[in-house]
Amino acid sequence: MTHLATICGQFLTWKRQICFRPRIGRLLWVTLWGLWLPLVARADWSQHAWLEIVPPLQPSDIAVRIAHERAILLSHRGYLENRLQAAQPLLRLIGEEIEKRRLPAILMLLPLLESGYRLDVTSPKGAAGLWQLMPGTAMQYGVPLSASYDGRLALPQATKAALDYLTTLRDQFNGDWLLALAAYNCGENQVRSVQAQSQQTSYWALPLPDETRRYVPRLLALGELVQHAARYGLQLPAWESGATLVVNHMTGPIWLADLARRGHWPLSQLEALNPAFRRALLPAGMQYVLLLPRDQAKALAAQPAAPVIIKPGLDLTAVPPLVSLQALADPLVIAHAPPALAGTAAVPGLDQQAHAPLGRTASAGTATAPAVKPALDLRPQPLWTSAATAPLASSAALPPLWTGKKK
């Protein structure tokens, strides 16, 4: 301490002497700045975490955008529960593919925003299926399209193509999943164009179209509701609920009626799970993907196929028509997102089939929960972090969003 006091005293004496010599003082300080500034310029400040985590918007702005979408989803709580219950068999197949690729588990909720987990929907822009793939994107990622078979409406083929596309977008945007999701909604060219015009790189700061600005916050809000269902009074189906579906690969020619007969299954139910079949007779020369409940798949395998005899004059177009996404007016689909909080009144045309309402373990009052922690636009980053699970990054283990053990 004595030595330190001596040094400080000498420094103060030296400083007083310099102050009485203005020219020498100015020269000395200029020299010190000249030596120090190059060191500052060469310093790698990007290694400092506090310079990388500052979001381009205030956290409160991000939280408000997510909370707004969460409130809309909760205003349709019963309908949301029914859609998840009806889609549970499909969700297991989607979840298995996502887990195999070690992608964020929240991606299995994306089809709810795109199509409400319906396989047979089309949009006015030409997108189709559960993942709402455009024809060009589908063909680019190997989905077969013909007059008799539209692979965008087949769950296995569409899921593979959609996840391939999402992975490509993630790589194009340097691991930024938020920008990848925005590009999935409005196209990567539009995202890059908006980035160039606005000189912004963060999803939260980009002046994107209104639907795209709400796309990611709605997915994050949906993930929050699913991972903290009890907090928000949301009753989720068990992960094992519903029929177990299996995927069969078959080569044409195939009669749909013959498949239904051999599998002891009503033709209407076969067509409901396989809207990709756009003709009653699937021609030779292609391999088709057939989605079946496990019992029907076993019955089908036990009976060999009869030779297909094609007779002239048969009606080959007796298949159910596709459903217009606009006609459904599904409040959960982002294309129908209202500009303000919607009421809870039923919307015509929502339920395509009846589902028994699930019981509740919490009251509606539990919906007033703490605001969602804002997601920061980092590179790379997981889409979702839960206190109960590890961050869902590409290298992390991916538990199912539902509690329960898969069979």
Disulfide bonds with the S-S distance in Angstrom:
none
